[in-house]
Amino acid sequence: MTTTDYPIPPAIRPALTAADVAERLSLAPTAVYRLFRRKNHPLPHIRTGGIRVQPDTFERWLREEEQMSTRRKS
């Protein structure tokens, strides 16, 4: 059995950079930095010589954003 037979656990997946988040959201990097700083539902991140976001945290935050957006429209 090779290592490719097993999925990579979320805790081991590499953290996303602000540029990675910007690409996934189709935003400019400056807009992503505003998401980190906003008071209402900021994007959780860690500072490690740069800003990083755990992939599972990003996915959860994005789902919550989508749900909040849907509620606002109704």
N, C-alpha and C positions, 0 to 999 in steps of 0.2 A: 504494500500500500504506500502511495506517495503522499507527500504533504499537501498536494493539490486535491486530494480526496476529502479534505476537511475544510469547512468554511472558516474564514478568519473571524475569531470572536471579536465583538465590538470593542472590548477593552484594548485589543492589540492593533486595531486599525489605526493608521496614522491620523493625527489631528489635522483639521482643515486650517488653512491660512485665510486671512481676510480676502486674498485674491481668489482662492478656491471658492469661498462663499459667494463672492461677487459674480464669478462665472456661473455658478449654479443658479443664482437668482437673476441673472442677466442684468446686473446693476454695475455701476461704476464703483470702484473700491471706496471712494469717499462716501457714497451712500451706505455702504456696509458699516463704516466707522460710525455713522450716525445711528445705525441700528444698535450698535454696542452701547451708545451713550443715552439713548432715549429713555424717558422715565416710565412710559407705559409699555410693558412687555418687552424689555430689552433682550437682545440676543445674548445668552450666557456665553462667556468666554474666559480664557485664562491668559495671563501674560507670562511668556517664557522667552524673553528676548525678542518678542514679537507677539502678536495676538494669535491665539489658536482656539479652535472650536472642536469639541469632540463630535464625530460624525453622528452618533446616536442622539446627542443633545441637539444638534442642528435639525435633525429629522423630526424630533419631538416638537421643537420650537416652531418649525414650519407647519406641521399639522395643526398646532394651536392657533397660529396666525390664520390659516385657512378657515378654521372653525369660527374664529372671531369675525373674520370678514363676512362669512355667510350669515352670521347672526345680525350683523349691522345692516345687511341688505334686506332682511325680512322685516 
